[in-house]
Amino acid sequence: MRPAGGFTKAGWQPQPAGKITGRAAGSLPGLCVAAAGIAMMIYGISRGEINVVFEKAVRICMECIGIG
């Protein structure tokens, strides 16, 4: 049976300071990509691109159902 709480037979072993392991190791690239995506969205909204995207979406939708 596996011990609960992250303990092993040898006992609890803390990680050295500054060492990133597990899920935290992959979070930095993900956070960078998310921050870049949010920055691009804000830039597009500030330029008024949201109206262009919405108009294209409506046009494509109308063409798909055969109205436009």
C-alpha positions in Angstrom: 0.0 0.0 0.0 1.3 3.5 -0.9 1.9 5.9 2.0 -0.4 9.0 2.1 0.7 12.6 2.0 3.7 12.3 -0.2 5.8 10.4 2.3 8.0 7.4 1.3 9.5 4.6 3.2 12.6 6.8 3.6 10.6 9.7 4.9 9.8 13.2 3.6 12.4 14.7 1.4 12.1 18.5 0.6 13.1 19.7 -2.8 16.2 22.0 -3.1 15.5 25.7 -3.4 15.1 27.0 -6.9 14.4 23.6 -8.5 11.1 23.4 -10.3 9.7 19.9 -10.8 6.4 18.3 -11.7 3.5 20.4 -13.1 5.3 23.7 -12.2 8.1 22.9 -14.7 5.8 23.2 -17.7 3.8 26.2 -16.5 6.3 29.0 -17.5 6.0 28.4 -21.3 2.3 28.1 -21.0 2.0 31.3 -19.1 4.2 33.1 -21.7 2.0 31.9 -24.5 -1.1 32.9 -22.6 0.3 36.4 -21.9 1.2 36.8 -25.6 -2.3 35.7 -26.7 -3.9 38.2 -24.3 -1.6 41.0 -25.4 -2.5 40.3 -29.1 -6.2 40.3 -28.3 -6.0 43.6 -26.5 -4.1 45.1 -29.4 -6.7 43.8 -31.9 -9.6 45.2 -29.8 -7.9 48.5 -29.5 -7.6 48.7 -33.3 -11.3 48.0 -33.8 -10.6 44.5 -35.3 -13.5 43.0 -33.3 -16.0 44.5 -35.7 -14.2 43.1 -38.7 -14.1 39.6 -37.2 -17.8 39.8 -36.2 -18.8 40.9 -39.7 -16.8 38.0 -41.3 -18.3 35.5 -38.9 -21.8 36.6 -39.7 -21.1 36.5 -43.5 -19.7 33.0 -43.2 -22.6 31.8 -41.1 -25.1 33.2 -43.6 -23.3 31.5 -46.5 -23.3 28.2 -44.6 -27.1 28.1 -44.1 -27.7 29.5 -47.7 -29.1 32.9 -46.9 -26.1 35.1 -47.9 
